[in-house]
Amino acid sequence: MAEGLGLKREIDQIARDKGINADEIIGALEEAMKQAARREHGQEIEIDAKYNDELGEVELFEFREVVETVTDEHMQIDLAAAREFDPQAEVGDEIGVKMDTTGFGRILAQTAKQVIIQRIREAERENVYEEYKDRKGEVVNGIVRRFEKGSIIVDLGRTEAVLPLKEQVPRENYRPNDRLRAYVIDVNKAAKGSQIILSRTCIEMLTKLFEQEVPEMYEGIVQIESSAREPGGRSKIAVVSRDSDVDPVGACVGMKGSRVQSVVQELRGERIDIVPWSPDPARYVCSALSPAQVSKVIIDDAERSMDVIVPDDQLSLAIGRKGQNVRLAVQLTGWRIDIKSESKMRELAQWLSEAVSVVEGCGDPEAELLLQQGITSLEDLSSCDPELLTSLPGIDEAGGVAIRERAAELAVRKIEEEVARVEEERLEAIRAAEEAAAAAAAAAEEAAANEGAEAEGAETESADGAESADADVASESAAAEEVDATVSSTT
């Protein structure tokens, strides 16, 4: 009885520690005992297992057919013996006979243990799935425990999750016991190992962090209409307010930048641009390219593209480092963006003006109209729709043909001039490199000559010093002899 009570306590303890229903543990015990018994007595025997709560033990029952004459003692039982278990037993009935489990060996006990462990693991996985299946799409907190083949195993408390290498920000480094926040991108019931997949690179991680930091987003007053992100580098979000009295950008930035700084710190210094969303594509694209200032926008609705003209000193800012700023603006707005400087546009306007000048009376005004119509290159002009040209004042069908032919000629000439310019710059760079090398060689020779002169001067000074010292010694000797002579004559 004491052993039975001990088993009952073990079941209750496992249920508390693992968070598993006691019935699932009992089911695992019953299945384990059935498999162990079949391994001992044969797979063909029909066996059932039942947990006796009062005795605190698993009872095994072997089912036998009630017959008048027993021919197989493992499968049959005579009527008299059967009525000892069930007084109402009749021939043809099946009766369960309690089996003796004291003879189970060490191997069978190990088998039962493995089955129990497996069933408990399955129950744990089921519990984890049920708990976290509704948390997909949330940001969770955890502690870094270990690293496995580049992936980070994160302890979430009741279970562990995995942060795969491809979902990690490249410049972020973690050590065991570091705290980590990540976005739950998947909860997989059938996966081996960790069932919960985390991410710190997905765009949803950025938007969820803002939703947690900005109360106006939680209340639905401010919404994120679009977002773009290059993890670890820079992000952009476009926000809009449902209340005219609430500034969406100011709400996201917070007092002295406190709200956006909280998100930046969580993303380990990732730069975040917050821009106002606008239904006007031109205004929206101009905002998306911030902090660069835009001078002019030429829209092509059919191609869903824009030519954006910026001041020369704003060109590098608009493009961004390695094209990052314009690339994020394209992702944010969904428009193809081509950025050009004002000087390039002036040069293009001159080429277009020269092309249309083949028609008498046409020049700069017509070139400006063509730019407004989305003609942003000589190639575009040479292949444009004739109706576009004839719609301009003073240009008929023949003039349109002449303009397109002239544009094709100028396009070839422009390419030749560009090739010549590039070649001239290459040669100039070679000459500059050769001059720099020659100057460096001359400087090296001069330095060597100066070193030789200094060494020769040092030797000359040393010889002069030696001669001066010898002269001083001779002078002193002569003086000594003169003193001696004086003393002698006095004496």
BATORDO-910903 format. One line per field, with one value per residue (C-alpha): z, y, x negated. Coordinates in pm, 1 decimal, decimal comma. Layout:
N
up <- [Z ...]
north <- [Y ...]
east <- [X ...]
! end
This chain:
491
up <- [0,0 76,1 -275,9 -420,0 -224,9 -345,4 -710,2 -650,6 -502,7 -801,5 -1044,0 -857,6 -840,5 -1215,3 -1294,0 -1090,4 -1218,6 -1587,4 -1589,2 -1728,4 -1643,0 -1410,3 -1642,1 -1919,3 -1691,0 -1586,9 -1954,4 -2020,2 -1730,7 -1857,8 -2211,2 -2080,6 -1873,2 -2167,5 -2394,6 -2128,6 -2073,3 -2445,4 -2475,7 -2188,4 -2289,6 -2663,9 -2894,6 -2979,4 -2624,2 -2561,4 -2257,5 -2092,5 -1817,6 -1560,7 -1291,5 -949,5 -767,7 -432,1 -443,7 -628,3 -885,3 -1248,4 -1282,1 -1592,1 -1718,3 -1966,3 -2159,9 -2213,9 -2378,0 -2153,3 -2289,6 -2161,4 -2253,6 -2252,4 -2548,8 -2510,8 -2152,1 -2258,2 -2463,2 -2291,6 -1946,8 -1839,1 -1706,7 -1347,2 -1322,8 -1497,7 -1246,8 -969,7 -1123,9 -1244,6 -1107,9 -1411,7 -1668,7 -1952,6 -2229,1 -2514,1 -2288,4 -2253,5 -1905,1 -1779,1 -1554,8 -1343,7 -1429,3 -1192,2 -1265,8 -1007,5 -1263,6 -1492,0 -1545,3 -1571,1 -1951,5 -1935,0 -1664,5 -1885,0 -2175,3 -1956,6 -1844,4 -2205,3 -2299,5 -2000,6 -2082,8 -2446,2 -2352,3 -2103,8 -2372,4 -2613,4 -2347,5 -2276,9 -2647,2 -2672,8 -2373,8 -2521,0 -2851,9 -2684,3 -2473,3 -2750,9 -3062,0 -2983,2 -2909,2 -3265,8 -3374,0 -3027,7 -2885,8 -2602,0 -2343,2 -2273,3 -2152,3 -2376,0 -2259,7 -2521,9 -2886,5 -3129,7 -3483,7 -3496,9 -3353,6 -3013,0 -2766,5 -2559,6 -2229,0 -2215,9 -1869,9 -1930,5 -2247,8 -2485,1 -2822,5 -3102,9 -3276,1 -3606,9 -3757,6 -4051,9 -3807,3 -3614,4 -3680,6 -3808,6 -3581,2 -3262,2 -3022,4 -2722,2 -2434,7 -2205,7 -1949,7 -2162,1 -2177,5 -2523,5 -2683,0 -3008,7 -3229,8 -3247,2 -3618,9 -3590,7 -3343,8 -3503,4 -3347,3 -3556,4 -3539,4 -3376,6 -3102,0 -3022,1 -3146,1 -3109,9 -3379,8 -3300,0 -3513,8 -3459,5 -3827,3 -3941,9 -4004,6 -3758,7 -3476,7 -3547,4 -3568,2 -3251,8 -3053,5 -3159,8 -3066,0 -2718,1 -2674,9 -2826,9 -2640,2 -2936,3 -3148,7 -2887,0 -2885,9 -3266,3 -3305,3 -3480,3 -3729,0 -3922,7 -4289,1 -4425,9 -4307,2 -4449,3 -4271,5 -4322,9 -3990,8 -3791,5 -4026,3 -4086,4 -4091,4 -4209,6 -4100,1 -4243,3 -3987,9 -4009,2 -3745,6 -3728,2 -3513,0 -3667,2 -3326,1 -3289,5 -3474,6 -3577,2 -3606,4 -3273,6 -3100,8 -3221,0 -3135,0 -2784,1 -2539,7 -2623,0 -2839,7 -2547,2 -2730,8 -3045,7 -2841,5 -2648,0 -2976,3 -3102,3 -2784,5 -2813,5 -3174,1 -3066,6 -3228,7 -3553,5 -3711,5 -3753,1 -3977,9 -3899,1 -4184,1 -4230,0 -4472,3 -4746,1 -5012,7 -5253,5 -5406,9 -5471,3 -5117,8 -4978,8 -5178,3 -5077,1 -4711,3 -4757,5 -4890,6 -4579,0 -4451,3 -4813,0 -4961,8 -5295,9 -5561,6 -5812,3 -5886,3 -6228,0 -6203,0 -6448,0 -6330,4 -6601,3 -6493,1 -6127,7 -6120,7 -6026,3 -6129,4 -5822,5 -5871,7 -5575,3 -5529,0 -5605,4 -5238,2 -5143,9 -5395,0 -5171,9 -4879,3 -5090,2 -5219,2 -4882,2 -4794,4 -5056,5 -5180,2 -4850,0 -4820,0 -5164,9 -5138,3 -4817,8 -4971,3 -5261,8 -5020,6 -4810,4 -5093,2 -5354,6 -5627,3 -5842,1 -5768,9 -5991,1 -5824,3 -6033,2 -5944,9 -6065,4 -6270,8 -6450,1 -6524,0 -6662,1 -6884,3 -6997,4 -7065,3 -7289,7 -7486,3 -7525,7 -7628,8 -7894,4 -8018,7 -8053,4 -8205,7 -8543,0 -8559,3 -8611,8 -8311,3 -8062,5 -7778,9 -7401,1 -7333,6 -7532,8 -7361,9 -7023,6 -7135,4 -7241,8 -6900,2 -6734,8 -6958,0 -6823,1 -7106,1 -6899,2 -7157,8 -7526,9 -7565,7 -7430,9 -7679,0 -7978,2 -7901,1 -7764,3 -7900,4 -8203,6 -8057,5 -7757,3 -7983,3 -8208,2 -7899,6 -7837,9 -7996,9 -8330,5 -8395,0 -8673,1 -8772,8 -8987,2 -8707,6 -8465,2 -8694,6 -8727,7 -8351,1 -8287,7 -8549,8 -8405,8 -8055,3 -8173,5 -8325,5 -8011,3 -7795,9 -7991,4 -7965,1 -7592,5 -7539,8 -7738,2 -7535,5 -7213,4 -7320,7 -7412,9 -7079,2 -6886,2 -7085,7 -7022,4 -6649,8 -6655,3 -6827,7 -6590,5 -6296,5 -6444,1 -6494,0 -6140,9 -6006,5 -6208,9 -6089,7 -5731,7 -5769,9 -5924,0 -5646,5 -5386,9 -5551,3 -5567,1 -5203,9 -5112,9 -5306,0 -5146,1 -4801,6 -4872,2 -4996,4 -4686,8 -4464,2 -4649,2 -4616,7 -4246,7 -4196,9 -4389,8 -4188,7 -3866,6 -3976,8 -4069,2 -3733,9 -3560,8 -3751,0 -3682,4 -3317,3 -3304,8 -3472,2 -3232,5 -2938,8 -3064,3 -3109,1 -2757,0 -2617,2 -2810,0 -2686,7 -2329,9 -2365,5 -2501,6 -2218,7 -1967,4 -2120,2 -2110,6 -1741,3 -1668,5 -1849,5 -1653,3 -1324,8 -1416,3 -1512,1 -1189,2 -991,8]
north <- [0,0 231,5 174,2 260,3 583,2 663,3 620,0 843,6 1113,6 1084,1 1133,2 1442,5 1581,3 1536,2 1692,8 2001,6 2034,0 1981,4 2147,9 1832,2 1684,9 1382,6 1181,6 1215,3 1077,8 789,1 718,6 708,7 466,1 236,9 235,3 167,8 -128,8 -273,6 -255,2 -409,5 -694,5 -766,3 -776,9 -1028,2 -1251,6 -1196,3 -943,7 -1166,9 -1162,0 -915,9 -709,5 -407,3 -181,6 17,4 250,3 172,2 502,9 343,1 108,4 356,9 99,2 -0,7 -333,4 -551,1 -774,3 -1057,7 -1137,3 -1506,4 -1686,2 -1900,8 -2259,9 -2605,9 -2761,9 -2550,7 -2604,9 -2282,6 -2176,1 -1827,4 -1754,0 -1966,4 -2042,5 -2313,3 -2231,1 -2322,8 -2103,1 -1821,1 -1825,5 -1764,3 -1418,8 -1366,1 -1589,7 -1511,5 -1613,5 -1839,2 -2034,5 -1799,0 -1495,9 -1310,6 -1246,5 -1034,2 -1211,8 -998,0 -1054,7 -1074,3 -787,0 -875,3 -1070,6 -776,7 -745,8 -447,7 -421,6 -419,4 -154,5 56,0 17,8 135,0 432,6 532,7 516,1 731,3 990,5 1002,9 1048,4 1322,2 1504,5 1480,5 1618,9 1905,2 1990,6 1990,4 2221,9 2458,3 2468,2 2539,2 2814,9 2992,8 2930,7 3246,4 3446,3 3428,3 3787,8 3912,1 4040,6 3817,7 3851,6 3579,7 3495,9 3364,2 3013,9 2859,5 2854,9 2569,1 2583,3 2959,9 2966,7 3118,7 2918,1 3154,5 3062,4 3199,8 3061,5 2760,2 2657,9 2740,8 2915,3 2937,8 3250,4 3118,3 3269,6 3419,2 3598,9 3760,6 4113,5 4068,7 4323,8 4214,2 3989,3 3804,3 3606,3 3350,8 3507,7 3821,9 3942,2 3944,4 4062,1 3910,0 3868,1 3529,2 3450,3 3087,6 2824,1 2483,7 2182,7 1921,7 2068,5 1880,0 2068,4 2415,2 2476,4 2856,2 3048,3 3403,7 3691,2 4026,4 4116,7 4116,5 4444,7 4340,1 4362,1 4734,5 4805,9 4607,4 4798,0 5126,1 4998,2 4919,2 5259,6 5486,8 5491,8 5664,2 5357,3 5125,0 5338,4 5338,2 5714,9 5685,6 5407,5 5287,1 5290,2 5155,8 5059,4 4958,9 4820,9 4713,0 4537,4 4687,8 4983,7 5204,8 5196,3 5418,9 5424,3 5630,0 5722,3 5882,5 6021,5 5966,6 6277,4 6613,9 6739,8 6466,6 6498,6 6141,0 6208,5 6394,2 6115,6 5858,3 6074,2 6159,9 6423,4 6503,3 6192,4 5955,6 5714,5 5670,4 5646,6 5352,4 5169,0 5267,0 5132,3 4804,8 4769,5 4836,9 5180,4 5123,8 5461,4 5525,9 5788,3 5874,0 6046,2 6153,0 5944,2 6133,7 6028,7 6260,2 6043,7 6337,8 6470,0 6118,1 6045,4 6380,2 6294,0 5943,0 6084,4 6297,0 6438,9 6537,2 6839,2 6790,9 7064,8 6904,6 6580,2 6442,0 6167,6 5884,4 5726,0 5459,0 5322,4 5416,1 5590,7 5934,2 6143,7 6340,1 6648,3 6763,5 7040,7 6932,3 6952,7 6727,4 6449,0 6229,0 6281,7 6179,6 5867,8 5774,6 5555,3 5280,4 5388,6 5302,2 5610,7 5588,1 5209,4 5236,7 5514,5 5284,2 5006,3 5250,8 5416,7 5143,0 5386,8 5352,8 5657,8 5800,8 6080,6 6344,5 6662,1 7006,2 7044,3 6715,2 6830,2 7161,5 6970,7 6744,3 7046,0 7186,7 6860,7 6850,7 7215,8 7144,0 6848,9 7044,5 7343,6 7165,0 7300,9 7673,7 7869,6 7581,8 7574,3 7599,8 7629,8 7315,2 7130,5 7225,1 7095,1 6766,6 6730,7 6784,2 6509,0 6263,2 6282,8 6263,6 6146,3 6177,1 5809,2 5876,2 6161,0 5955,9 5678,1 5879,3 5873,4 6110,2 6242,2 6377,2 6595,9 6713,1 6818,5 7087,2 7428,0 7485,8 7119,9 6923,8 6560,3 6630,6 6836,1 6550,6 6310,1 6557,5 6604,0 6229,7 6180,9 6471,8 6326,8 5992,0 6168,4 6370,3 6057,7 5898,7 6216,9 6240,9 5883,9 5954,0 6266,6 6074,7 5800,7 6063,6 6237,6 5913,3 5830,7 6178,2 6141,5 5801,2 5943,6 6240,0 6001,2 5805,1 6127,0 6238,5 5901,8 5915,5 6270,9 6169,1 5871,3 6093,1 6349,7 6075,7 5936,6 6284,8 6345,6 6012,3 6097,2 6441,0 6289,4 6038,9 6317,2 6524,4 6228,4 6177,5 6546,3 6544,6 6235,6 6397,3 6716,6 6519,4 6352,7 6691,0 6837,5 6536,1 6580,9 6955,2 6884,1 6639,6 6887,4 7160,6 6934,1 6851,4 7223,2 7292,7 7021,4 7159,7 7510,1 7390,1 7207,1 7518,0 7723,3 7471,1 7479,4 7861,2 7856,4 7609,4 7831,0 8133,2 7951,6 7828,7 8174,7 8321,6 8060,4]
east <- [0,0 -291,4 -428,7 -87,9 -73,5 -426,3 -318,6 -20,4 -243,2 -481,3 -194,9 -74,8 -430,6 -494,3 -157,7 -248,0 -605,2 -526,3 -186,7 -27,5 309,8 277,4 506,1 247,8 -24,1 200,1 271,4 -102,5 -153,1 122,5 -19,4 -369,8 -254,6 -59,7 -366,0 -587,5 -341,2 -311,4 -689,8 -696,9 -403,8 -369,5 -207,3 89,7 226,2 508,4 411,4 568,2 430,9 626,4 499,3 649,9 670,7 749,3 450,6 228,8 109,9 161,2 342,8 300,5 580,9 537,4 855,4 935,9 1224,5 1442,6 1450,1 1546,6 1210,2 891,8 659,2 456,3 399,1 285,2 595,8 863,8 1004,7 1246,1 1591,4 1520,7 1212,4 1393,5 1678,6 1425,9 1372,0 1728,1 2006,9 2222,9 1964,6 2084,7 1911,3 1813,9 1768,9 1442,1 1318,4 1030,4 782,3 553,3 189,5 -104,8 -345,8 -608,2 -808,4 -877,8 -1252,6 -1485,7 -1455,9 -1077,5 -1087,8 -1317,7 -1074,4 -790,5 -999,9 -1075,8 -709,0 -615,2 -882,0 -769,5 -405,5 -495,1 -695,8 -405,8 -174,4 -416,8 -437,6 -60,4 -35,1 -295,7 -111,0 222,7 66,1 -125,4 87,2 285,0 -32,3 -157,1 -213,8 -313,4 -641,3 -763,9 -1040,7 -1293,9 -1642,6 -1920,6 -2013,6 -2242,8 -2347,2 -2284,4 -2429,4 -2399,0 -2046,3 -1972,9 -1764,4 -1550,7 -1386,9 -1031,8 -956,6 -732,0 -910,2 -1193,8 -1184,0 -1437,3 -1570,1 -1712,7 -2025,0 -1832,3 -1597,9 -1884,4 -2011,1 -2370,5 -2539,7 -2361,4 -2552,4 -2414,7 -2557,5 -2393,4 -2156,4 -2104,6 -1745,0 -1589,5 -1265,3 -1149,2 -844,6 -667,1 -643,2 -528,5 -409,5 -459,1 -291,8 -473,4 -825,5 -1109,8 -1287,7 -1160,0 -807,5 -811,2 -999,6 -1111,2 -1236,8 -1408,7 -1442,4 -1079,2 -898,3 -625,7 -880,9 -917,6 -545,1 -464,6 -726,8 -568,9 -224,3 -354,9 -521,7 -254,5 81,2 248,2 171,8 319,4 635,5 652,3 611,6 273,5 207,2 -95,1 6,0 -320,4 -666,8 -1004,2 -1306,6 -1664,4 -1736,6 -2018,7 -2056,7 -1756,2 -1376,6 -1093,5 -730,2 -444,8 -178,6 164,6 400,6 777,2 808,7 722,6 609,0 344,5 14,0 -77,7 -450,8 -465,0 -272,9 -528,8 -828,2 -704,9 -823,0 -1187,2 -1194,4 -1132,4 -899,6 -1102,7 -1422,8 -1277,8 -1223,2 -1570,8 -1731,6 -1541,0 -1660,3 -2020,0 -2060,4 -1870,8 -1782,4 -1409,5 -1248,1 -884,9 -699,7 -336,7 -134,4 51,5 301,9 115,9 -162,0 -395,6 -368,3 -402,9 -721,2 -871,5 -809,3 -948,5 -1277,5 -1332,1 -1558,7 -1642,8 -1466,5 -1288,6 -1267,4 -1033,8 -850,3 -753,0 -488,8 -422,5 -97,2 -97,7 -437,0 -380,4 -714,3 -845,2 -1140,3 -1244,8 -1463,1 -1670,6 -1931,1 -2286,2 -2387,6 -2092,8 -2162,3 -2378,6 -2139,4 -1838,6 -2010,3 -2157,1 -2450,7 -2472,3 -2127,9 -1961,3 -1739,4 -1584,2 -1555,8 -1353,8 -1141,7 -1056,5 -953,2 -751,8 -556,8 -537,3 -648,6 -959,2 -1174,6 -1448,3 -1645,0 -1818,3 -2006,1 -1900,4 -2220,7 -2148,2 -1794,1 -1922,1 -2160,6 -1874,3 -1654,1 -1927,0 -1946,2 -1567,8 -1561,2 -1824,2 -1618,1 -1292,0 -1471,9 -1463,9 -1109,9 -1117,7 -1001,7 -1046,4 -1297,7 -1311,3 -933,2 -858,9 -1145,7 -995,6 -654,9 -813,2 -976,7 -640,5 -497,8 -755,8 -1011,5 -1329,4 -1582,3 -1664,1 -1582,5 -1232,7 -1190,9 -1311,1 -1059,6 -767,2 -412,6 -380,8 -55,2 -248,8 -462,1 -180,2 14,9 -247,5 -183,7 -355,4 -450,2 -280,0 -324,7 -630,6 -783,1 -724,7 -911,3 -1198,6 -1218,4 -1234,4 -1503,7 -1702,0 -1662,3 -1802,6 -2105,1 -2164,0 -2133,1 -2419,4 -2625,1 -2558,4 -2675,2 -2993,5 -3061,3 -3000,1 -3241,8 -3500,7 -3453,0 -3494,4 -3807,9 -3949,4 -3880,9 -4052,1 -4359,3 -4361,7 -4350,2 -4642,4 -4842,1 -4766,1 -4877,7 -5200,5 -5271,0 -5205,1 -5439,8 -5710,5 -5671,1 -5696,6 -6011,7 -6168,4 -6085,7 -6243,0 -6562,4 -6578,6 -6533,3 -6810,2 -7039,7 -6968,1 -7047,9 -7380,5 -7470,2 -7390,6 -7608,3 -7900,9 -7864,4 -7877,9 -8206,3 -8361,5 -8264,6 -8419,9 -8753,0 -8761,9 -8702,4 -8987,9 -9228,5 -9116,7 -9179,3 -9531,1 -9605,9 -9485,0 -9711,3 -10014,4 -9938,5 -9915,4 -10251,5 -10422,7 -10283,5 -10411,5 -10761,5 -10760,3 -10668,1 -10944,8 -11198,7 -11088,3 -11119,3 -11469,4 -11595,7 -11462,0 -11642,3]
! end
